Amino acid sequence: MATENHVIVELYDLVLTERKDDRFGRVVTTRSNKIDDLIKKAVARRTDLNASTLKASFEILKSIALEELTAGASVEFGLGYYSLGVNGIFIGDHARWDNSQHSLSIQVAPTAELRSMLKKTTVDVRGMASFGTVINSVTDVASGEVNSRITPGGGVNLAGSKIKIAGDLPEVGICLISEATGENFAIPMTSILVNEPSKVSFIVPAALPTNDYKLRIITQFSSSGINLKETRSYTFDYVLSVIA
């Protein structure tokens, strides 16, 4: 059964321009679906489908797609076209690969079907976000990559609005949440090097396991100079990977 394509956009201060009334929009994330959630939805729509068979089929296709991609092939999988890119500069015609200078990255382009769906999606702009806390970018200092990875023992720069970590409630701080297990890894306040309303820098725990993570900040910061009585939290939209 077809569903209406509809998203909600909230507005945030754009601090990079001189105009005080400049705003930028972010789509409100209404829910976070994993493969098991999608399979449940598929079974609900098609009672002739078996959840175990769907999951097994997906895992087989994913494994083959990974093998092909890491063998240099481009792969259409799901809603995107995947291919490999190269990060880093090579000096000279006969330069060699240096793991400290070079890395592979994933390039993703949406399929025509996804682009078509986006054009049909209606947008409701509901004004300024209630608290205005937002992370615009996460930069991994060690690799220079933005919104994609973090390096254990390395630095991370957050840019955004009203992201200063402030307040004395126990939940205040920065944490990394494992996508696989849901475990929270708190960043000690002693590891936060810069703590400003529009910029926060911290050191990633050196023993952080290889995995995918969501980054969350919890703060009582207020631009009025008086901390809020309650905390507000913001979870960054992008998944950040720790690569072995």
Long-range contacts (C-beta under 8 A, 24 or more apart in sequence): 1-45, 4-122, 5-117, 5-120, 5-121, 5-122, 6-121, 6-122, 6-123, 6-124, 7-121, 7-122, 7-123, 7-124, 8-123, 8-124, 8-125, 8-126, 9-123, 9-124, 9-125, 9-126, 10-125, 10-126, 10-127, 10-128, 10-129, 11-125, 11-127, 11-128, 11-129, 12-128, 12-129, 12-132, 12-134, 12-161, 13-132, 13-161, 15-161, 15-198, 23-128, 25-125, 26-129, 26-134, 26-237, 29-235, 29-237, 69-106, 76-111, 79-110, 79-111, 79-113, 79-114, 80-108, 80-109, 80-110, 80-111, 80-114, 81-108, 81-109, 81-110, 81-111, 82-106, 82-107, 82-108, 83-107, 87-143, 87-144, 87-145, 103-143, 103-145, 105-145, 105-148, 131-162, 131-232, 132-161, 132-162, 133-160, 133-161, 133-162, 133-163, 133-217, 133-219, 133-221, 133-232, 133-233, 133-234, 134-160, 134-161, 134-162, 134-163, 134-234, 135-159, 135-160, 135-163, 135-215, 135-217, 135-234, 135-236, 136-160, 136-161, 138-215, 138-236, 138-238, 138-240, 147-238, 147-240, 148-238, 148-240, 148-241, 149-240, 149-241, 149-242, 149-243, 150-176, 150-204, 150-208, 150-213, 150-240, 150-241, 150-242, 151-204, 151-242, 152-204, 152-205, 152-206, 152-207, 152-208, 152-242, 153-203, 153-204, 153-205, 153-206, 154-203, 154-204, 155-193, 155-201, 155-202, 155-203, 155-204, 156-201, 156-202, 156-203, 156-204, 157-194, 157-199, 157-200, 157-201, 158-199, 158-200, 158-201, 158-202, 158-215, 158-217, 159-198, 159-199, 160-198, 160-199, 160-200, 160-234, 161-197, 161-198, 162-197, 162-219, 162-221, 162-222, 162-223, 163-197, 163-198, 163-199, 163-200, 163-217, 163-219, 163-221, 163-234, 164-195, 164-196, 164-197, 164-200, 164-219, 164-221, 165-189, 165-192, 165-195, 165-200, 165-217, 165-219, 165-221, 166-195, 166-219, 166-220, 166-221, 166-227, 167-219, 167-220, 167-221, 167-227, 167-228, 167-231, 168-220, 168-227, 169-220, 169-231, 171-218, 171-231, 172-218, 172-219, 172-220, 172-231, 173-217, 173-218, 174-200, 174-202, 174-215, 174-216, 174-217, 174-218, 175-215, 175-216, 175-218, 176-204, 176-208, 176-213, 176-214, 176-215, 176-216, 176-240, 177-213, 177-214, 177-215, 177-216, 177-235, 178-209, 178-211, 178-212, 178-213, 179-211, 179-212, 179-213, 179-214, 179-239, 180-211, 180-212, 181-211, 185-213, 197-221, 197-223, 208-242, 209-242, 210-242, 210-243, 210-244, 211-241, 211-242, 212-239, 212-240, 212-241, 212-242, 213-239, 213-240, 213-241, 213-242, 214-239, 214-240, 215-240
